[in-house]
Amino acid sequence: MLLLDAGGKDPFWEWQIHILAALAYPMNGTRYNWDYHIEPEPFLGDRIMHCPRGKVYGGSSSGNGMCYIRGNVLDYDRWAKEDESLSHWS
């Protein structure tokens, strides 16, 4: 197994990475974030969205404050209707 990681090591004293409540710092700065932006998205009115990605050992999981985004309930309901094997997803 080979693991390639372009980010550097996060020092033990770096509070911006190690305190979960400080997740806005690594996600919005450039020290621990590659600061990517998506191409204009036609389904979002051609807006360009910020897409933070971790620039540190462990990648994005090191700086996301253990946050996640729950899927839209209407998507799950639609998938359940479209595919019988997903009926328990509704």
mmCIF file as gemmi writes it, N, C-alpha and C atoms, coordinates in Angstrom:
data_model
loop_
_atom_site.group_PDB
_atom_site.id
_atom_site.type_symbol
_atom_site.label_atom_id
_atom_site.label_alt_id
_atom_site.label_comp_id
_atom_site.label_asym_id
_atom_site.label_entity_id
_atom_site.label_seq_id
_atom_site.pdbx_PDB_ins_code
_atom_site.Cartn_x
_atom_site.Cartn_y
_atom_site.Cartn_z
_atom_site.occupancy
_atom_site.B_iso_or_equiv
_atom_site.pdbx_formal_charge
_atom_site.auth_seq_id
_atom_site.auth_asym_id
_atom_site.pdbx_PDB_model_num
ATOM 1 N N . MET Axp A 1 ? 0.84 -1.157 0 1 0 ? 1 A 1
ATOM 2 C CA . MET Axp A 1 ? 0 0 0 1 0 ? 1 A 1
ATOM 3 C C . MET Axp A 1 ? 0.893 1.23 0 1 0 ? 1 A 1
ATOM 4 N N . LEU Axp A 2 ? 0.506 2.2 -0.797 1 0 ? 2 A 1
ATOM 5 C CA . LEU Axp A 2 ? 1.236 3.453 -0.878 1 0 ? 2 A 1
ATOM 6 C C . LEU Axp A 2 ? 0.265 4.592 -0.623 1 0 ? 2 A 1
ATOM 7 N N . LEU Axp A 3 ? 0.598 5.447 0.306 1 0 ? 3 A 1
ATOM 8 C CA . LEU Axp A 3 ? -0.228 6.607 0.602 1 0 ? 3 A 1
ATOM 9 C C . LEU Axp A 3 ? 0.53 7.853 0.177 1 0 ? 3 A 1
ATOM 10 N N . LEU Axp A 4 ? -0.073 8.609 -0.704 1 0 ? 4 A 1
ATOM 11 C CA . LEU Axp A 4 ? 0.508 9.873 -1.133 1 0 ? 4 A 1
ATOM 12 C C . LEU Axp A 4 ? -0.326 10.999 -0.548 1 0 ? 4 A 1
ATOM 13 N N . ASP Axp A 5 ? 0.33 11.907 0.116 1 0 ? 5 A 1
ATOM 14 C CA . ASP Axp A 5 ? -0.371 13.026 0.728 1 0 ? 5 A 1
ATOM 15 C C . ASP Axp A 5 ? 0.457 14.275 0.478 1 0 ? 5 A 1
ATOM 16 N N . ALA Axp A 6 ? -0.134 15.254 -0.178 1 0 ? 6 A 1
ATOM 17 C CA . ALA Axp A 6 ? 0.61 16.446 -0.559 1 0 ? 6 A 1
ATOM 18 C C . ALA Axp A 6 ? 0.717 17.46 0.563 1 0 ? 6 A 1
ATOM 19 N N . GLY Axp A 7 ? -0.112 17.338 1.563 1 0 ? 7 A 1
ATOM 20 C CA . GLY Axp A 7 ? -0.083 18.303 2.654 1 0 ? 7 A 1
ATOM 21 C C . GLY Axp A 7 ? 1.03 18.017 3.634 1 0 ? 7 A 1
ATOM 22 N N . GLY Axp A 8 ? 1.332 18.996 4.442 1 0 ? 8 A 1
ATOM 23 C CA . GLY Axp A 8 ? 2.356 18.826 5.463 1 0 ? 8 A 1
ATOM 24 C C . GLY Axp A 8 ? 1.787 18.31 6.765 1 0 ? 8 A 1
ATOM 25 N N . LYS Axp A 9 ? 2.647 18.075 7.714 1 0 ? 9 A 1
ATOM 26 C CA . LYS Axp A 9 ? 2.223 17.588 9.028 1 0 ? 9 A 1
ATOM 27 C C . LYS Axp A 9 ? 1.637 18.748 9.83 1 0 ? 9 A 1
ATOM 28 N N . ASP Axp A 10 ? 0.552 18.462 10.526 1 0 ? 10 A 1
ATOM 29 C CA . ASP Axp A 10 ? -0.026 19.495 11.385 1 0 ? 10 A 1
ATOM 30 C C . ASP Axp A 10 ? 0.638 19.404 12.752 1 0 ? 10 A 1
ATOM 31 N N . PRO Axp A 11 ? 1.273 20.478 13.204 1 0 ? 11 A 1
ATOM 32 C CA . PRO Axp A 11 ? 1.951 20.45 14.497 1 0 ? 11 A 1
ATOM 33 C C . PRO Axp A 11 ? 0.957 20.276 15.651 1 0 ? 11 A 1
ATOM 34 N N . PHE Axp A 12 ? 1.403 19.66 16.717 1 0 ? 12 A 1
ATOM 35 C CA . PHE Axp A 12 ? 0.522 19.379 17.851 1 0 ? 12 A 1
ATOM 36 C C . PHE Axp A 12 ? -0.028 20.65 18.482 1 0 ? 12 A 1
ATOM 37 N N . TRP Axp A 13 ? 0.656 21.78 18.328 1 0 ? 13 A 1
ATOM 38 C CA . TRP Axp A 13 ? 0.202 23.023 18.94 1 0 ? 13 A 1
ATOM 39 C C . TRP Axp A 13 ? -0.789 23.791 18.052 1 0 ? 13 A 1
ATOM 40 N N . GLU Axp A 14 ? -1.08 23.285 16.874 1 0 ? 14 A 1
ATOM 41 C CA . GLU Axp A 14 ? -1.932 24.024 15.936 1 0 ? 14 A 1
ATOM 42 C C . GLU Axp A 14 ? -3.402 23.903 16.315 1 0 ? 14 A 1
ATOM 43 N N . TRP Axp A 15 ? -3.91 24.869 17.02 1 0 ? 15 A 1
ATOM 44 C CA . TRP Axp A 15 ? -5.281 24.844 17.513 1 0 ? 15 A 1
ATOM 45 C C . TRP Axp A 15 ? -6.294 24.89 16.38 1 0 ? 15 A 1
ATOM 46 N N . GLN Axp A 16 ? -5.935 25.474 15.237 1 0 ? 16 A 1
ATOM 47 C CA . GLN Axp A 16 ? -6.886 25.588 14.137 1 0 ? 16 A 1
ATOM 48 C C . GLN Axp A 16 ? -7.292 24.223 13.583 1 0 ? 16 A 1
ATOM 49 N N . ILE Axp A 17 ? -6.468 23.224 13.761 1 0 ? 17 A 1
ATOM 50 C CA . ILE Axp A 17 ? -6.776 21.878 13.279 1 0 ? 17 A 1
ATOM 51 C C . ILE Axp A 17 ? -7.36 21.021 14.399 1 0 ? 17 A 1
ATOM 52 N N . HIS Axp A 18 ? -6.887 21.191 15.607 1 0 ? 18 A 1
ATOM 53 C CA . HIS Axp A 18 ? -7.219 20.263 16.685 1 0 ? 18 A 1
ATOM 54 C C . HIS Axp A 18 ? -8.44 20.639 17.524 1 0 ? 18 A 1
ATOM 55 N N . ILE Axp A 19 ? -8.951 21.834 17.39 1 0 ? 19 A 1
ATOM 56 C CA . ILE Axp A 19 ? -10.151 22.228 18.131 1 0 ? 19 A 1
ATOM 57 C C . ILE Axp A 19 ? -11.318 22.216 17.145 1 0 ? 19 A 1
ATOM 58 N N . LEU Axp A 20 ? -12.274 21.333 17.375 1 0 ? 20 A 1
ATOM 59 C CA . LEU Axp A 20 ? -13.378 21.157 16.433 1 0 ? 20 A 1
ATOM 60 C C . LEU Axp A 20 ? -14.162 22.437 16.188 1 0 ? 20 A 1
ATOM 61 N N . ALA Axp A 21 ? -14.339 23.246 17.214 1 0 ? 21 A 1
ATOM 62 C CA . ALA Axp A 21 ? -15.115 24.476 17.068 1 0 ? 21 A 1
ATOM 63 C C . ALA Axp A 21 ? -14.413 25.502 16.181 1 0 ? 21 A 1
ATOM 64 N N . ALA Axp A 22 ? -13.154 25.28 15.853 1 0 ? 22 A 1
ATOM 65 C CA . ALA Axp A 22 ? -12.393 26.22 15.036 1 0 ? 22 A 1
ATOM 66 C C . ALA Axp A 22 ? -12.377 25.813 13.562 1 0 ? 22 A 1
ATOM 67 N N . LEU Axp A 23 ? -13.308 24.978 13.139 1 0 ? 23 A 1
ATOM 68 C CA . LEU Axp A 23 ? -13.265 24.442 11.777 1 0 ? 23 A 1
ATOM 69 C C . LEU Axp A 23 ? -13.322 25.515 10.702 1 0 ? 23 A 1
ATOM 70 N N . ALA Axp A 24 ? -13.834 26.686 10.998 1 0 ? 24 A 1
ATOM 71 C CA . ALA Axp A 24 ? -13.888 27.752 9.994 1 0 ? 24 A 1
ATOM 72 C C . ALA Axp A 24 ? -12.488 28.217 9.589 1 0 ? 24 A 1
ATOM 73 N N . TYR Axp A 25 ? -11.519 28.103 10.481 1 0 ? 25 A 1
ATOM 74 C CA . TYR Axp A 25 ? -10.166 28.559 10.159 1 0 ? 25 A 1
ATOM 75 C C . TYR Axp A 25 ? -9.502 27.689 9.091 1 0 ? 25 A 1
ATOM 76 N N . PRO Axp A 26 ? -9.392 26.383 9.274 1 0 ? 26 A 1
ATOM 77 C CA . PRO Axp A 26 ? -8.746 25.595 8.23 1 0 ? 26 A 1
ATOM 78 C C . PRO Axp A 26 ? -9.569 25.516 6.943 1 0 ? 26 A 1
ATOM 79 N N . MET Axp A 27 ? -10.881 25.613 7.046 1 0 ? 27 A 1
ATOM 80 C CA . MET Axp A 27 ? -11.706 25.5 5.847 1 0 ? 27 A 1
ATOM 81 C C . MET Axp A 27 ? -11.727 26.778 5.019 1 0 ? 27 A 1
ATOM 82 N N . ASN Axp A 28 ? -11.411 27.912 5.619 1 0 ? 28 A 1
ATOM 83 C CA . ASN Axp A 28 ? -11.466 29.179 4.896 1 0 ? 28 A 1
ATOM 84 C C . ASN Axp A 28 ? -10.107 29.827 4.679 1 0 ? 28 A 1
ATOM 85 N N . GLY Axp A 29 ? -9.088 29.322 5.327 1 0 ? 29 A 1
ATOM 86 C CA . GLY Axp A 29 ? -7.751 29.856 5.108 1 0 ? 29 A 1
ATOM 87 C C . GLY Axp A 29 ? -7.043 29.077 3.999 1 0 ? 29 A 1
ATOM 88 N N . THR Axp A 30 ? -5.782 29.368 3.791 1 0 ? 30 A 1
ATOM 89 C CA . THR Axp A 30 ? -5.021 28.653 2.761 1 0 ? 30 A 1
ATOM 90 C C . THR Axp A 30 ? -3.863 27.853 3.339 1 0 ? 30 A 1
ATOM 91 N N . ARG Axp A 31 ? -3.629 27.972 4.638 1 0 ? 31 A 1
ATOM 92 C CA . ARG Axp A 31 ? -2.525 27.228 5.246 1 0 ? 31 A 1
ATOM 93 C C . ARG Axp A 31 ? -2.786 25.725 5.233 1 0 ? 31 A 1
ATOM 94 N N . TYR Axp A 32 ? -4.016 25.307 5.529 1 0 ? 32 A 1
ATOM 95 C CA . TYR Axp A 32 ? -4.381 23.894 5.577 1 0 ? 32 A 1
ATOM 96 C C . TYR Axp A 32 ? -5.468 23.549 4.558 1 0 ? 32 A 1
ATOM 97 N N . ASN Axp A 33 ? -5.665 24.388 3.572 1 0 ? 33 A 1
ATOM 98 C CA . ASN Axp A 33 ? -6.746 24.225 2.613 1 0 ? 33 A 1
ATOM 99 C C . ASN Axp A 33 ? -6.228 24.557 1.213 1 0 ? 33 A 1
ATOM 100 N N . TRP Axp A 34 ? -6.539 23.69 0.248 1 0 ? 34 A 1
ATOM 101 C CA . TRP Axp A 34 ? -6.122 23.934 -1.137 1 0 ? 34 A 1
ATOM 102 C C . TRP Axp A 34 ? -6.931 25.057 -1.77 1 0 ? 34 A 1
ATOM 103 N N . ASP Axp A 35 ? -8.026 25.452 -1.149 1 0 ? 35 A 1
ATOM 104 C CA . ASP Axp A 35 ? -8.832 26.596 -1.585 1 0 ? 35 A 1
ATOM 105 C C . ASP Axp A 35 ? -9.363 26.443 -3.013 1 0 ? 35 A 1
ATOM 106 N N . TYR Axp A 36 ? -9.929 25.27 -3.305 1 0 ? 36 A 1
ATOM 107 C CA . TYR Axp A 36 ? -10.495 25.029 -4.627 1 0 ? 36 A 1
ATOM 108 C C . TYR Axp A 36 ? -11.851 25.708 -4.77 1 0 ? 36 A 1
ATOM 109 N N . HIS Axp A 37 ? -12.193 26.003 -6 1 0 ? 37 A 1
ATOM 110 C CA . HIS Axp A 37 ? -13.514 26.516 -6.36 1 0 ? 37 A 1
ATOM 111 C C . HIS Axp A 37 ? -13.988 25.724 -7.572 1 0 ? 37 A 1
ATOM 112 N N . ILE Axp A 38 ? -15.274 25.423 -7.618 1 0 ? 38 A 1
ATOM 113 C CA . ILE Axp A 38 ? -15.793 24.647 -8.739 1 0 ? 38 A 1
ATOM 114 C C . ILE Axp A 38 ? -16.014 25.562 -9.941 1 0 ? 38 A 1
ATOM 115 N N . GLU Axp A 39 ? -16.199 24.949 -11.091 1 0 ? 39 A 1
ATOM 116 C CA . GLU Axp A 39 ? -16.544 25.697 -12.293 1 0 ? 39 A 1
ATOM 117 C C . GLU Axp A 39 ? -17.962 26.253 -12.118 1 0 ? 39 A 1
ATOM 118 N N . PRO Axp A 40 ? -18.325 27.27 -12.886 1 0 ? 40 A 1
ATOM 119 C CA . PRO Axp A 40 ? -19.697 27.784 -12.785 1 0 ? 40 A 1
ATOM 120 C C . PRO Axp A 40 ? -20.704 26.638 -12.979 1 0 ? 40 A 1
ATOM 121 N N . GLU Axp A 41 ? -21.606 26.504 -12.035 1 0 ? 41 A 1
ATOM 122 C CA . GLU Axp A 41 ? -22.562 25.389 -12.03 1 0 ? 41 A 1
ATOM 123 C C . GLU Axp A 41 ? -23.91 25.854 -12.577 1 0 ? 41 A 1
ATOM 124 N N . PRO Axp A 42 ? -24.328 25.319 -13.744 1 0 ? 42 A 1
ATOM 125 C CA . PRO Axp A 42 ? -25.579 25.788 -14.347 1 0 ? 42 A 1
ATOM 126 C C . PRO Axp A 42 ? -26.808 25.55 -13.468 1 0 ? 42 A 1
ATOM 127 N N . PHE Axp A 43 ? -26.812 24.491 -12.666 1 0 ? 43 A 1
ATOM 128 C CA . PHE Axp A 43 ? -27.965 24.212 -11.815 1 0 ? 43 A 1
ATOM 129 C C . PHE Axp A 43 ? -27.972 25.064 -10.549 1 0 ? 43 A 1
ATOM 130 N N . LEU Axp A 44 ? -26.948 25.873 -10.377 1 0 ? 44 A 1
ATOM 131 C CA . LEU Axp A 44 ? -26.882 26.803 -9.244 1 0 ? 44 A 1
ATOM 132 C C . LEU Axp A 44 ? -26.845 28.244 -9.731 1 0 ? 44 A 1
ATOM 133 N N . GLY Axp A 45 ? -27.403 28.478 -10.9 1 0 ? 45 A 1
ATOM 134 C CA . GLY Axp A 45 ? -27.415 29.835 -11.443 1 0 ? 45 A 1
ATOM 135 C C . GLY Axp A 45 ? -26.025 30.303 -11.841 1 0 ? 45 A 1
ATOM 136 N N . ASP Axp A 46 ? -25.178 29.369 -12.298 1 0 ? 46 A 1
ATOM 137 C CA . ASP Axp A 46 ? -23.796 29.659 -12.713 1 0 ? 46 A 1
ATOM 138 C C . ASP Axp A 46 ? -22.925 30.214 -11.59 1 0 ? 46 A 1
ATOM 139 N N . ARG Axp A 47 ? -23.308 29.917 -10.348 1 0 ? 47 A 1
ATOM 140 C CA . ARG Axp A 47 ? -22.478 30.349 -9.223 1 0 ? 47 A 1
ATOM 141 C C . ARG Axp A 47 ? -21.213 29.505 -9.155 1 0 ? 47 A 1
ATOM 142 N N . ILE Axp A 48 ? -20.191 30.076 -8.602 1 0 ? 48 A 1
ATOM 143 C CA . ILE Axp A 48 ? -18.925 29.377 -8.367 1 0 ? 48 A 1
ATOM 144 C C . ILE Axp A 48 ? -18.842 29.138 -6.863 1 0 ? 48 A 1
ATOM 145 N N . MET Axp A 49 ? -18.845 27.873 -6.479 1 0 ? 49 A 1
ATOM 146 C CA . MET Axp A 49 ? -18.872 27.509 -5.067 1 0 ? 49 A 1
ATOM 147 C C . MET Axp A 49 ? -17.463 27.219 -4.547 1 0 ? 49 A 1
ATOM 148 N N . HIS Axp A 50 ? -17.237 27.557 -3.303 1 0 ? 50 A 1
ATOM 149 C CA . HIS Axp A 50 ? -15.988 27.25 -2.614 1 0 ? 50 A 1
ATOM 150 C C . HIS Axp A 50 ? -15.996 25.777 -2.245 1 0 ? 50 A 1
ATOM 151 N N . CYS Axp A 51 ? -14.903 25.09 -2.489 1 0 ? 51 A 1
ATOM 152 C CA . CYS Axp A 51 ? -14.824 23.656 -2.199 1 0 ? 51 A 1
ATOM 153 C C . CYS Axp A 51 ? -13.547 23.387 -1.405 1 0 ? 51 A 1
ATOM 154 N N . PRO Axp A 52 ? -13.575 23.598 -0.088 1 0 ? 52 A 1
ATOM 155 C CA . PRO Axp A 52 ? -12.364 23.418 0.711 1 0 ? 52 A 1
ATOM 156 C C . PRO Axp A 52 ? -11.915 21.959 0.739 1 0 ? 52 A 1
ATOM 157 N N . ARG Axp A 53 ? -10.624 21.739 0.565 1 0 ? 53 A 1
ATOM 158 C CA . ARG Axp A 53 ? -10.019 20.41 0.608 1 0 ? 53 A 1
ATOM 159 C C . ARG Axp A 53 ? -8.757 20.508 1.457 1 0 ? 53 A 1
ATOM 160 N N . GLY Axp A 54 ? -8.556 19.541 2.323 1 0 ? 54 A 1
ATOM 161 C CA . GLY Axp A 54 ? -7.464 19.582 3.29 1 0 ? 54 A 1
ATOM 162 C C . GLY Axp A 54 ? -6.075 19.499 2.678 1 0 ? 54 A 1
ATOM 163 N N . LYS Axp A 55 ? -5.206 20.396 3.096 1 0 ? 55 A 1
ATOM 164 C CA . LYS Axp A 55 ? -3.806 20.423 2.671 1 0 ? 55 A 1
ATOM 165 C C . LYS Axp A 55 ? -2.936 20.114 3.888 1 0 ? 55 A 1
ATOM 166 N N . VAL Axp A 56 ? -3.088 18.895 4.413 1 0 ? 56 A 1
ATOM 167 C CA . VAL Axp A 56 ? -2.384 18.47 5.614 1 0 ? 56 A 1
ATOM 168 C C . VAL Axp A 56 ? -2.461 16.948 5.656 1 0 ? 56 A 1
ATOM 169 N N . TYR Axp A 57 ? -1.56 16.29 6.385 1 0 ? 57 A 1
ATOM 170 C CA . TYR Axp A 57 ? -1.665 14.837 6.525 1 0 ? 57 A 1
ATOM 171 C C . TYR Axp A 57 ? -3.071 14.486 7.003 1 0 ? 57 A 1
ATOM 172 N N . GLY Axp A 58 ? -3.677 13.55 6.359 1 0 ? 58 A 1
ATOM 173 C CA . GLY Axp A 58 ? -5.047 13.189 6.695 1 0 ? 58 A 1
ATOM 174 C C . GLY Axp A 58 ? -6.062 13.858 5.796 1 0 ? 58 A 1
ATOM 175 N N . GLY Axp A 59 ? -5.606 14.789 4.971 1 0 ? 59 A 1
ATOM 176 C CA . GLY Axp A 59 ? -6.492 15.439 4.015 1 0 ? 59 A 1
ATOM 177 C C . GLY Axp A 59 ? -7.617 16.21 4.671 1 0 ? 59 A 1
ATOM 178 N N . SER Axp A 60 ? -8.757 16.195 4.025 1 0 ? 60 A 1
ATOM 179 C CA . SER Axp A 60 ? -9.891 16.997 4.475 1 0 ? 60 A 1
ATOM 180 C C . SER Axp A 60 ? -10.432 16.552 5.819 1 0 ? 60 A 1
ATOM 181 N N . SER Axp A 61 ? -10.272 15.298 6.161 1 0 ? 61 A 1
ATOM 182 C CA . SER Axp A 61 ? -10.793 14.834 7.451 1 0 ? 61 A 1
ATOM 183 C C . SER Axp A 61 ? -10.044 15.462 8.622 1 0 ? 61 A 1
ATOM 184 N N . SER Axp A 62 ? -8.874 16.008 8.392 1 0 ? 62 A 1
ATOM 185 C CA . SER Axp A 62 ? -8.131 16.667 9.474 1 0 ? 62 A 1
ATOM 186 C C . SER Axp A 62 ? -8.678 18.048 9.797 1 0 ? 62 A 1
ATOM 187 N N . GLY Axp A 63 ? -9.376 18.674 8.872 1 0 ? 63 A 1
ATOM 188 C CA . GLY Axp A 63 ? -9.807 20.043 9.112 1 0 ? 63 A 1
ATOM 189 C C . GLY Axp A 63 ? -11.284 20.291 8.948 1 0 ? 63 A 1
ATOM 190 N N . ASN Axp A 64 ? -12.09 19.255 8.891 1 0 ? 64 A 1
ATOM 191 C CA . ASN Axp A 64 ? -13.513 19.494 8.644 1 0 ? 64 A 1
ATOM 192 C C . ASN Axp A 64 ? -14.347 19.53 9.916 1 0 ? 64 A 1
ATOM 193 N N . GLY Axp A 65 ? -13.751 19.434 11.077 1 0 ? 65 A 1
ATOM 194 C CA . GLY Axp A 65 ? -14.49 19.513 12.329 1 0 ? 65 A 1
ATOM 195 C C . GLY Axp A 65 ? -15.519 18.404 12.486 1 0 ? 65 A 1
ATOM 196 N N . MET Axp A 66 ? -15.303 17.292 11.837 1 0 ? 66 A 1
ATOM 197 C CA . MET Axp A 66 ? -16.209 16.139 11.86 1 0 ? 66 A 1
ATOM 198 C C . MET Axp A 66 ? -17.62 16.518 11.412 1 0 ? 66 A 1
ATOM 199 N N . CYS Axp A 67 ? -17.719 17.47 10.483 1 0 ? 67 A 1
ATOM 200 C CA . CYS Axp A 67 ? -19.013 17.885 9.949 1 0 ? 67 A 1
ATOM 201 C C . CYS Axp A 67 ? -19.393 17.003 8.776 1 0 ? 67 A 1
ATOM 202 N N . TYR Axp A 68 ? -20.671 16.909 8.542 1 0 ? 68 A 1
ATOM 203 C CA . TYR Axp A 68 ? -21.157 16.179 7.377 1 0 ? 68 A 1
ATOM 204 C C . TYR Axp A 68 ? -22.416 16.875 6.884 1 0 ? 68 A 1
ATOM 205 N N . ILE Axp A 69 ? -22.805 16.539 5.678 1 0 ? 69 A 1
ATOM 206 C CA . ILE Axp A 69 ? -24.013 17.114 5.101 1 0 ? 69 A 1
ATOM 207 C C . ILE Axp A 69 ? -24.997 15.983 4.871 1 0 ? 69 A 1
ATOM 208 N N . ARG Axp A 70 ? -26.145 16.113 5.458 1 0 ? 70 A 1
ATOM 209 C CA . ARG Axp A 70 ? -27.192 15.11 5.28 1 0 ? 70 A 1
ATOM 210 C C . ARG Axp A 70 ? -27.853 15.341 3.928 1 0 ? 70 A 1
ATOM 211 N N . GLY Axp A 71 ? -28.129 14.252 3.215 1 0 ? 71 A 1
ATOM 212 C CA . GLY Axp A 71 ? -28.794 14.347 1.924 1 0 ? 71 A 1
ATOM 213 C C . GLY Axp A 71 ? -30.22 14.865 2.057 1 0 ? 71 A 1
ATOM 214 N N . ASN Axp A 72 ? -30.729 15.426 0.987 1 0 ? 72 A 1
ATOM 215 C CA . ASN Axp A 72 ? -32.091 15.934 0.957 1 0 ? 72 A 1
ATOM 216 C C . ASN Axp A 72 ? -33.074 14.767 1 1 0 ? 72 A 1
ATOM 217 N N . VAL Axp A 73 ? -34.039 14.819 1.892 1 0 ? 73 A 1
ATOM 218 C CA . VAL Axp A 73 ? -34.996 13.732 2.072 1 0 ? 73 A 1
ATOM 219 C C . VAL Axp A 73 ? -35.781 13.452 0.791 1 0 ? 73 A 1
ATOM 220 N N . LEU Axp A 74 ? -36.044 14.464 -0.001 1 0 ? 74 A 1
ATOM 221 C CA . LEU Axp A 74 ? -36.785 14.254 -1.253 1 0 ? 74 A 1
ATOM 222 C C . LEU Axp A 74 ? -35.984 13.422 -2.253 1 0 ? 74 A 1
ATOM 223 N N . ASP Axp A 75 ? -34.662 13.557 -2.23 1 0 ? 75 A 1
ATOM 224 C CA . ASP Axp A 75 ? -33.827 12.712 -3.096 1 0 ? 75 A 1
ATOM 225 C C . ASP Axp A 75 ? -33.968 11.252 -2.712 1 0 ? 75 A 1
ATOM 226 N N . TYR Axp A 76 ? -33.916 10.951 -1.428 1 0 ? 76 A 1
ATOM 227 C CA . TYR Axp A 76 ? -34.04 9.565 -0.972 1 0 ? 76 A 1
ATOM 228 C C . TYR Axp A 76 ? -35.409 8.998 -1.337 1 0 ? 76 A 1
ATOM 229 N N . ASP Axp A 77 ? -36.449 9.796 -1.179 1 0 ? 77 A 1
ATOM 230 C CA . ASP Axp A 77 ? -37.791 9.341 -1.536 1 0 ? 77 A 1
ATOM 231 C C . ASP Axp A 77 ? -37.889 9.045 -3.035 1 0 ? 77 A 1
ATOM 232 N N . ARG Axp A 78 ? -37.308 9.915 -3.843 1 0 ? 78 A 1
ATOM 233 C CA . ARG Axp A 78 ? -37.347 9.71 -5.296 1 0 ? 78 A 1
ATOM 234 C C . ARG Axp A 78 ? -36.578 8.454 -5.685 1 0 ? 78 A 1
ATOM 235 N N . TRP Axp A 79 ? -35.407 8.244 -5.097 1 0 ? 79 A 1
ATOM 236 C CA . TRP Axp A 79 ? -34.628 7.044 -5.422 1 0 ? 79 A 1
ATOM 237 C C . TRP Axp A 79 ? -35.39 5.786 -5.025 1 0 ? 79 A 1
ATOM 238 N N . ALA Axp A 80 ? -36.086 5.826 -3.897 1 0 ? 80 A 1
ATOM 239 C CA . ALA Axp A 80 ? -36.861 4.675 -3.434 1 0 ? 80 A 1
ATOM 240 C C . ALA Axp A 80 ? -37.988 4.351 -4.409 1 0 ? 80 A 1
ATOM 241 N N . LYS Axp A 81 ? -38.6 5.377 -4.989 1 0 ? 81 A 1
ATOM 242 C CA . LYS Axp A 81 ? -39.669 5.15 -5.969 1 0 ? 81 A 1
ATOM 243 C C . LYS Axp A 81 ? -39.124 4.61 -7.286 1 0 ? 81 A 1
ATOM 244 N N . GLU Axp A 82 ? -37.924 5.055 -7.661 1 0 ? 82 A 1
ATOM 245 C CA . GLU Axp A 82 ? -37.357 4.674 -8.954 1 0 ? 82 A 1
ATOM 246 C C . GLU Axp A 82 ? -36.74 3.283 -8.953 1 0 ? 82 A 1
ATOM 247 N N . ASP Axp A 83 ? -36.356 2.769 -7.81 1 0 ? 83 A 1
ATOM 248 C CA . ASP Axp A 83 ? -35.656 1.483 -7.738 1 0 ? 83 A 1
ATOM 249 C C . ASP Axp A 83 ? -36.211 0.674 -6.564 1 0 ? 83 A 1
ATOM 250 N N . GLU Axp A 84 ? -36.797 -0.469 -6.861 1 0 ? 84 A 1
ATOM 251 C CA . GLU Axp A 84 ? -37.411 -1.294 -5.808 1 0 ? 84 A 1
ATOM 252 C C . GLU Axp A 84 ? -36.435 -1.71 -4.726 1 0 ? 84 A 1
ATOM 253 N N . SER Axp A 85 ? -35.175 -1.916 -5.112 1 0 ? 85 A 1
ATOM 254 C CA . SER Axp A 85 ? -34.191 -2.369 -4.123 1 0 ? 85 A 1
ATOM 255 C C . SER Axp A 85 ? -33.874 -1.28 -3.097 1 0 ? 85 A 1
ATOM 256 N N . LEU Axp A 86 ? -34.32 -0.049 -3.366 1 0 ? 86 A 1
ATOM 257 C CA . LEU Axp A 86 ? -34.064 1.075 -2.45 1 0 ? 86 A 1
ATOM 258 C C . LEU Axp A 86 ? -35.315 1.503 -1.698 1 0 ? 86 A 1
ATOM 259 N N . SER Axp A 87 ? -36.336 0.654 -1.675 1 0 ? 87 A 1
ATOM 260 C CA . SER Axp A 87 ? -37.604 1.044 -1.059 1 0 ? 87 A 1
ATOM 261 C C . SER Axp A 87 ? -37.442 1.411 0.411 1 0 ? 87 A 1
ATOM 262 N N . HIS Axp A 88 ? -36.476 0.82 1.105 1 0 ? 88 A 1
ATOM 263 C CA . HIS Axp A 88 ? -36.246 1.137 2.528 1 0 ? 88 A 1
ATOM 264 C C . HIS Axp A 88 ? -35.585 2.509 2.714 1 0 ? 88 A 1
ATOM 265 N N . TRP Axp A 89 ? -35.219 3.175 1.629 1 0 ? 89 A 1
ATOM 266 C CA . TRP Axp A 89 ? -34.587 4.487 1.736 1 0 ? 89 A 1
ATOM 267 C C . TRP Axp A 89 ? -35.6 5.621 1.876 1 0 ? 89 A 1
ATOM 268 N N . SER Axp A 90 ? -36.851 5.361 1.677 1 0 ? 90 A 1
ATOM 269 C CA . SER Axp A 90 ? -37.838 6.442 1.683 1 0 ? 90 A 1
ATOM 270 C C . SER Axp A 90 ? -38.087 6.928 3.119 1 0 ? 90 A 1
